[in-house]
Amino acid sequence: MSQIQKAMALLIATFHKYSGKEGDKTILSKAEFKDLLNAEMGDVLGKAEDKAALDKIFKDLDADGSGSVDFQEYATLVACITMICNEQMG
């Protein structure tokens, strides 16, 4: 596999590592999302302990208003954070 294919597989595996703990494996509940942010992106975002900030991120990310984060919404978050990191590195 190429490096980009490995990266894509890792993004998919990470989503599924947290999704489904509360039932549906195709979405992240708010609690699952918080766990993912803290464990996987804490170094970049800081710990998601501020409930108001977490609620805002979750609401902004939940584009379809379903009350959960699906894979497309998760991928959008990862892409946005990647773009910010790229700008900071360059």
C-alpha distances in whole Angstrom, upper triangle without the diagonal:
4,7,8,6,6,10,10,10,12,15,15,15,18,20,20,21,24,25,27,29,32,31,29,26,25,27,27,31,33,33,29,28,30,29,25,27,29,26,23,24,28,27,27,29,32,33,33,37,39,39,40,37,35,37,37,33,33,35,34,30,32,32,33,36,35,35,32,28,26,22,23,25,23,20,23,24,21,21,24,24,21,24,26,24,24,27,28,26,27
4,5,5,6,9,10,11,12,14,15,16,18,20,21,22,25,26,28,30,33,33,31,27,26,27,28,32,33,33,29,28,30,29,25,26,28,26,22,23,27,26,25,28,30,32,33,36,38,39,39,36,34,36,36,32,32,34,33,29,31,31,33,35,35,35,32,28,26,22,22,25,22,19,22,23,19,19,22,22,19,21,24,22,20,24,25,23,24
4,5,5,6,9,10,10,12,14,15,16,19,20,21,23,24,27,29,32,32,30,26,25,26,26,30,31,31,27,26,28,26,23,23,25,23,19,20,23,22,21,24,27,28,29,33,35,36,37,33,31,34,33,29,30,32,30,27,29,30,32,34,33,33,30,26,25,21,21,23,20,18,20,20,17,16,20,19,16,18,21,18,17,21,22,20,21
4,5,5,6,9,10,11,12,14,15,17,19,20,22,23,26,28,30,30,28,24,23,24,24,28,28,29,26,24,26,25,21,22,24,22,19,19,23,22,21,23,26,27,28,32,33,34,34,31,29,31,30,27,27,29,27,24,26,26,28,31,30,31,27,24,22,18,18,20,18,14,17,18,14,13,17,17,14,16,19,17,16,19,21,19,20
4,5,5,6,9,10,11,12,14,16,17,18,21,21,24,26,29,28,26,22,21,22,23,27,28,29,25,24,26,25,21,22,25,22,19,20,24,24,23,25,27,28,29,33,34,35,35,32,30,32,31,28,27,30,28,25,26,26,28,30,30,30,27,23,21,17,17,20,18,15,17,19,15,15,19,19,16,18,21,20,19,23,24,23,24
4,5,5,6,9,10,10,12,14,15,16,19,20,23,24,27,27,25,21,21,22,22,26,27,27,23,22,24,23,19,21,22,20,17,18,22,21,21,23,25,26,27,31,33,33,34,31,29,31,31,27,27,30,28,25,26,27,29,31,30,30,26,23,21,17,18,20,18,15,18,19,15,16,19,18,16,19,21,19,19,23,24,22,24
4,5,5,6,9,10,10,13,14,15,17,18,22,23,26,26,24,20,20,20,20,24,24,25,21,20,22,20,17,18,20,18,14,15,19,18,17,20,22,23,24,28,29,30,31,28,26,28,27,24,24,26,25,22,24,24,26,28,27,27,24,20,19,15,16,17,15,12,15,15,12,12,16,15,12,15,18,16,16,19,20,19,21
4,5,5,6,9,10,11,13,14,16,17,20,22,24,24,21,18,17,18,18,22,23,24,20,19,21,20,17,18,20,18,15,16,20,20,19,21,23,24,24,28,29,30,31,28,25,27,27,23,22,25,23,20,21,22,23,26,25,25,22,18,16,12,13,15,13,10,13,14,11,11,15,15,13,16,18,17,17,21,22,21,23
4,5,5,6,9,10,11,12,15,15,18,20,23,22,20,16,16,17,18,21,23,23,19,19,21,20,16,18,20,18,15,17,21,21,20,22,24,25,25,28,30,30,32,29,26,28,28,24,24,26,25,22,23,24,25,27,25,26,22,19,17,13,15,17,14,12,16,16,13,15,18,18,16,19,22,20,21,24,25,24,26
4,5,5,6,9,10,10,13,14,17,18,21,22,20,16,16,17,17,20,21,21,17,17,19,17,13,15,17,14,11,14,17,17,17,19,21,21,22,25,27,28,29,26,24,26,26,22,22,25,24,21,22,23,25,26,25,25,21,18,16,13,15,16,13,12,15,15,12,14,17,16,14,18,20,18,19,22,23,22,24
4,6,5,6,9,10,11,12,16,17,20,20,18,15,14,14,14,17,18,19,15,14,16,15,11,13,15,14,11,12,16,17,16,17,19,20,20,23,25,25,26,23,21,23,23,19,18,21,20,17,18,20,21,23,22,21,18,14,13,10,11,13,9,8,11,11,9,11,14,13,12,15,17,16,17,21,21,21,23
4,5,5,6,9,11,11,13,16,18,18,15,12,11,12,13,16,18,19,15,14,17,16,13,15,17,16,13,15,18,20,19,20,22,22,22,25,27,26,27,25,22,24,24,20,19,22,21,17,18,19,20,22,21,21,17,14,12,8,11,13,10,9,13,13,11,13,16,16,16,19,21,20,21,24,25,25,27
4,5,5,6,9,10,12,14,17,17,15,12,12,13,13,17,18,18,14,14,17,15,12,15,16,14,12,15,18,19,19,20,22,21,21,24,27,26,28,26,23,24,25,22,20,23,23,20,20,22,23,24,22,22,18,15,14,11,14,15,12,12,16,16,13,16,19,18,18,21,23,21,23,26,26,26,28
4,5,5,7,9,12,13,16,17,15,12,12,12,11,14,16,15,11,11,13,11,8,11,13,10,8,11,14,16,16,17,18,18,18,21,23,23,25,22,19,21,22,19,18,21,21,17,18,21,22,23,21,20,16,14,13,11,14,14,10,11,14,13,11,14,17,15,15,19,20,19,21,24,24,24,27
4,5,6,6,10,11,14,14,12,9,9,9,8,12,13,13,10,9,12,11,8,11,13,12,10,12,15,18,17,17,19,18,17,20,22,21,23,21,18,19,20,17,15,18,18,15,15,17,18,19,17,17,13,10,9,7,11,11,8,9,12,12,11,14,16,15,16,19,20,20,22,25,25,25,28
4,5,5,7,9,12,12,10,7,8,9,9,12,15,14,10,11,14,12,10,14,16,14,13,15,18,20,20,20,22,21,20,22,25,24,26,24,20,21,23,20,18,21,21,18,17,20,20,21,18,18,14,12,11,9,13,14,11,12,16,15,14,17,20,19,20,23,24,24,25,28,29,29,31
4,6,8,9,12,13,12,9,11,11,10,13,15,13,10,11,13,10,9,12,13,11,11,14,16,19,19,19,20,19,18,21,23,23,25,23,20,22,23,20,18,22,22,19,19,22,23,23,21,19,16,14,13,12,16,16,13,14,18,17,15,19,21,20,20,24,24,23,26,28,28,29,31
4,7,6,9,11,11,8,10,9,7,9,11,9,6,7,10,7,6,10,11,10,10,13,15,18,18,18,18,17,16,18,20,19,22,20,17,18,20,17,15,18,20,17,17,20,20,20,18,16,13,11,12,11,15,14,12,14,17,15,15,18,20,19,20,23,24,23,26,28,28,29,31
4,6,8,8,7,5,7,6,5,7,10,10,6,8,11,10,9,12,14,14,13,16,18,21,21,20,21,19,18,20,22,20,22,21,17,18,20,17,15,17,19,16,15,18,18,18,15,14,10,9,9,9,13,13,11,13,16,15,15,19,20,20,21,24,25,25,27,30,30,31,33
4,5,5,5,4,7,7,7,8,12,11,8,11,14,12,12,16,17,16,17,19,21,24,24,23,24,22,20,22,24,22,24,24,20,20,22,20,17,20,21,18,17,20,19,19,16,14,11,12,11,12,16,16,14,17,19,19,19,22,24,24,25,28,29,29,31,33,34,34,37
4,6,8,7,11,10,9,9,11,9,7,11,12,11,12,15,16,15,16,19,20,23,24,23,23,20,19,20,22,21,23,23,19,20,22,21,18,20,22,20,19,22,21,21,18,16,13,13,14,15,19,18,16,19,22,20,21,24,25,24,26,29,29,29,32,34,34,35,38
4,7,8,11,9,8,7,10,9,8,11,13,12,14,16,17,17,19,21,22,25,26,24,24,22,19,20,22,20,22,22,19,18,21,20,17,19,22,19,17,21,20,19,15,13,11,13,14,16,19,18,17,20,22,21,22,25,26,26,28,30,31,31,34,36,36,37,40
4,6,9,9,9,9,13,12,11,14,16,15,16,19,20,20,21,23,25,28,28,27,27,25,23,24,25,23,25,25,21,21,24,22,19,20,23,20,18,21,19,19,15,14,12,13,13,15,18,18,18,20,23,22,23,26,27,27,29,32,32,33,35,37,37,38,41
4,6,6,8,9,13,13,11,13,16,16,16,19,21,20,20,22,24,27,27,26,27,25,23,24,26,23,25,25,21,20,23,21,17,19,21,18,16,18,17,16,13,13,10,11,10,12,15,15,15,18,20,20,21,23,25,25,27,29,30,31,33,35,36,37,39
4,6,8,10,13,14,11,12,16,15,14,17,19,18,18,20,23,26,25,24,26,24,22,24,26,24,26,25,21,21,23,21,18,20,21,18,16,19,18,18,15,15,11,11,9,10,14,14,13,15,18,18,19,21,23,23,24,27,28,29,30,33,34,34,37
4,7,10,13,15,12,12,16,16,14,17,20,19,18,20,23,26,25,24,26,24,22,25,26,24,25,24,21,20,22,19,16,18,19,16,14,15,14,15,12,13,10,9,6,7,10,11,11,13,15,16,17,19,21,22,23,25,26,27,29,31,32,33,35
4,6,10,11,9,9,13,13,12,14,17,17,17,18,20,23,22,21,23,21,19,21,22,20,21,20,17,17,18,16,13,14,16,12,11,13,12,13,10,10,6,5,4,7,10,10,9,12,14,14,15,18,19,20,21,24,25,25,27,29,30,31,33
4,6,8,5,6,9,10,9,11,14,14,14,15,17,20,20,18,19,18,15,18,19,17,18,17,14,14,16,13,10,13,14,11,10,13,13,13,11,9,6,5,6,8,11,10,9,12,14,13,14,17,18,18,20,22,23,24,26,28,28,30,32
4,5,5,6,9,10,10,12,14,15,16,17,18,22,21,19,20,18,15,16,17,15,16,16,12,12,14,13,10,12,14,12,10,14,14,12,10,7,5,7,9,12,14,12,12,15,16,15,17,20,20,20,22,25,25,26,28,30,30,32,34
4,6,5,6,9,10,10,12,14,15,15,16,20,19,16,17,15,11,13,13,11,13,13,9,8,11,10,7,10,12,11,10,14,14,12,11,8,6,8,11,14,16,13,12,16,16,14,16,20,19,19,22,24,23,24,27,28,28,30,33
4,5,5,6,9,10,11,12,14,15,15,19,19,17,16,14,11,12,13,11,14,14,10,11,14,13,10,13,16,14,14,18,18,16,15,11,10,11,14,16,18,16,14,18,19,16,18,21,21,20,23,25,25,25,28,30,29,31,34
4,5,5,6,9,10,11,12,13,14,18,18,16,17,14,12,14,16,14,17,16,12,13,16,14,11,14,16,14,14,17,18,17,15,12,9,9,11,13,16,14,12,15,17,15,16,19,20,19,21,24,23,24,27,28,28,29,32
4,5,5,6,9,10,10,11,12,16,15,13,14,12,10,12,14,13,14,13,9,11,13,10,8,12,13,11,11,15,16,15,14,11,9,7,10,11,14,11,9,13,14,11,12,16,16,15,18,20,20,20,23,25,25,26,29
4,5,5,6,9,10,10,10,14,14,11,12,9,7,9,11,10,12,11,8,10,12,10,9,13,14,13,13,17,19,17,16,13,11,11,14,15,17,14,12,15,16,13,14,18,17,16,19,21,20,20,24,25,24,26,29
4,6,5,6,8,10,10,13,14,13,12,10,9,11,13,13,16,15,11,14,16,14,12,16,18,16,16,20,21,20,19,16,14,13,15,16,18,16,13,16,18,15,15,19,19,17,19,22,22,21,24,26,25,26,30
4,6,5,6,7,9,12,12,11,12,11,10,13,15,15,17,15,12,14,16,13,12,16,17,14,15,18,20,20,19,16,13,11,13,13,15,14,10,13,15,12,12,15,16,14,16,19,19,18,21,23,23,24,27
4,6,6,5,6,9,9,8,9,8,7,10,12,13,15,12,10,13,14,11,11,15,15,13,15,18,20,20,19,17,14,12,14,14,16,14,11,13,14,10,11,14,14,12,14,17,16,16,19,21,20,21,24
4,6,6,5,8,10,8,7,5,6,9,12,13,15,13,11,14,16,13,14,17,18,16,18,21,23,23,22,19,17,16,18,18,20,17,14,17,18,14,14,17,17,14,17,20,18,17,21,22,21,22,26
4,6,6,9,11,11,10,9,10,12,15,16,19,17,14,17,19,16,16,20,20,18,20,23,25,25,24,21,18,17,18,18,20,18,15,17,18,15,14,18,18,15,17,20,19,18,21,23,22,22,26
4,6,8,9,10,10,10,11,14,17,18,20,17,15,18,19,16,16,20,19,17,19,22,24,24,23,21,18,16,17,16,18,16,13,14,16,13,11,14,15,12,13,17,16,15,18,20,19,20,23
4,5,5,6,7,8,9,13,15,16,18,15,13,16,17,13,14,18,17,15,18,21,23,23,23,21,18,16,17,16,17,16,12,13,14,11,9,13,13,9,11,14,13,12,15,17,16,17,20
4,5,5,5,5,8,10,13,15,17,14,13,16,17,14,15,19,19,17,20,23,25,25,25,22,20,18,20,19,21,19,15,17,17,14,13,16,15,12,14,17,15,14,17,19,17,18,22
4,6,6,8,11,13,15,18,19,16,16,19,19,17,18,22,21,20,23,25,28,28,28,26,23,21,23,22,23,21,18,18,19,15,14,16,16,12,13,16,14,12,15,17,14,15,19
4,6,9,11,14,15,18,18,15,14,18,17,14,17,20,18,17,20,22,26,26,26,24,22,20,21,20,20,18,16,16,16,12,11,13,12,8,10,12,10,9,12,13,11,13,16
4,7,8,11,12,14,15,11,11,14,14,11,14,17,16,15,18,20,23,23,24,22,20,18,20,19,20,17,15,16,15,12,11,14,12,9,12,14,11,11,15,15,13,16,19
4,6,9,10,13,14,11,11,15,15,13,15,18,18,17,20,23,26,25,26,23,21,20,22,22,23,20,18,19,19,15,15,18,16,13,15,17,15,14,18,18,16,18,21
4,6,8,11,13,11,10,13,15,13,14,18,18,17,20,23,25,24,24,21,20,19,21,22,23,20,17,20,20,16,16,19,18,15,18,20,18,17,21,22,20,21,25
4,6,7,10,8,6,10,11,10,11,14,15,15,17,20,22,21,21,18,17,16,19,20,21,18,16,18,18,15,16,19,17,15,18,20,18,18,22,23,21,23,26
4,6,9,8,7,10,12,12,13,16,17,17,19,22,24,22,23,19,19,18,22,23,24,21,19,22,22,18,19,22,21,19,22,24,21,22,25,26,24,26,29
4,6,5,6,9,10,11,12,14,15,16,18,21,23,21,22,19,19,19,22,24,24,21,20,23,22,18,20,23,20,19,22,23,21,22,25,25,24,27,29
4,5,5,6,9,10,10,12,14,15,16,19,21,18,19,16,16,17,20,22,23,20,19,22,21,18,20,23,21,20,23,25,23,24,27,27,26,29,32
4,5,5,6,9,10,10,12,14,15,18,20,17,19,16,16,17,21,23,23,19,19,22,21,18,21,23,20,19,23,24,22,24,27,26,26,29,31
4,5,5,6,9,10,11,12,14,17,19,17,19,16,16,16,19,21,21,17,17,20,18,15,17,19,17,16,20,20,18,20,23,23,22,25,27
4,5,5,6,8,10,10,12,15,17,15,16,13,13,13,16,18,19,15,14,17,16,13,16,18,16,15,19,20,18,20,23,23,23,25,28
4,6,5,6,8,10,10,13,15,13,14,11,11,12,16,18,19,15,15,18,17,14,17,20,18,17,21,22,21,22,26,26,25,28,30
4,5,5,6,8,10,12,15,13,15,12,13,13,16,18,18,14,15,17,15,13,16,18,16,16,19,20,18,21,23,23,23,26,28
4,6,5,6,8,11,14,13,14,12,12,11,14,15,15,11,11,14,12,9,13,14,12,12,16,17,15,17,20,20,21,23,25
4,6,5,6,9,11,10,11,8,8,8,11,13,13,10,10,13,12,10,13,16,14,14,18,19,18,20,23,23,24,26,28
4,5,5,8,10,8,10,8,9,9,13,15,14,11,12,15,13,12,16,17,15,16,20,20,20,22,25,25,25,28,30
4,6,7,10,9,12,11,11,10,13,15,13,10,11,14,11,10,14,15,12,14,17,17,17,20,22,22,23,25,27
4,5,9,9,10,10,9,7,9,11,10,6,8,10,8,7,11,12,11,12,15,16,16,18,20,21,22,24,26
4,6,5,7,7,6,6,8,11,10,7,9,12,10,10,14,15,14,16,19,19,20,22,24,25,26,28,30
4,6,8,9,9,8,9,12,10,7,10,12,10,11,15,15,14,17,19,19,20,23,24,25,26,29,30
4,6,8,9,9,9,12,11,9,12,14,13,14,17,18,18,20,22,23,24,26,28,28,30,32,33
4,6,8,9,11,14,13,11,14,16,15,16,19,20,19,21,24,24,25,27,29,30,31,33,35
4,5,8,9,13,13,11,13,16,16,16,19,21,21,22,25,26,26,28,30,31,32,35,36
4,7,10,13,14,12,13,17,16,16,19,21,20,21,24,25,26,27,30,31,31,34,36
4,6,10,11,9,10,14,14,13,16,18,18,19,22,23,24,25,28,29,30,31,33
4,7,8,6,6,10,10,10,12,15,15,16,18,20,21,22,24,26,26,28,30
4,6,5,6,9,10,11,13,14,16,17,18,20,22,23,24,26,27,29,31
4,5,5,6,9,10,10,12,14,15,16,18,20,21,22,24,26,27,28
4,5,5,6,9,10,10,12,14,15,16,19,20,21,23,25,26,27
4,5,5,6,9,10,11,13,14,15,17,19,20,21,23,25,26
4,5,5,6,9,10,11,12,14,16,17,18,20,21,23,24
4,5,5,6,9,10,10,12,14,15,16,18,20,21,22
4,6,5,6,9,10,11,12,14,15,17,19,20,21
4,5,5,6,8,10,11,12,14,16,17,18,20
4,5,5,6,9,10,10,12,14,15,16,18
4,6,5,6,9,10,10,12,14,15,16
4,5,5,6,9,10,11,13,14,16
4,5,5,6,9,10,11,12,14
4,5,5,6,9,10,11,12
4,5,5,6,9,10,11
4,5,5,6,9,10
4,5,5,6,9
4,5,5,6
4,5,5
4,6
4
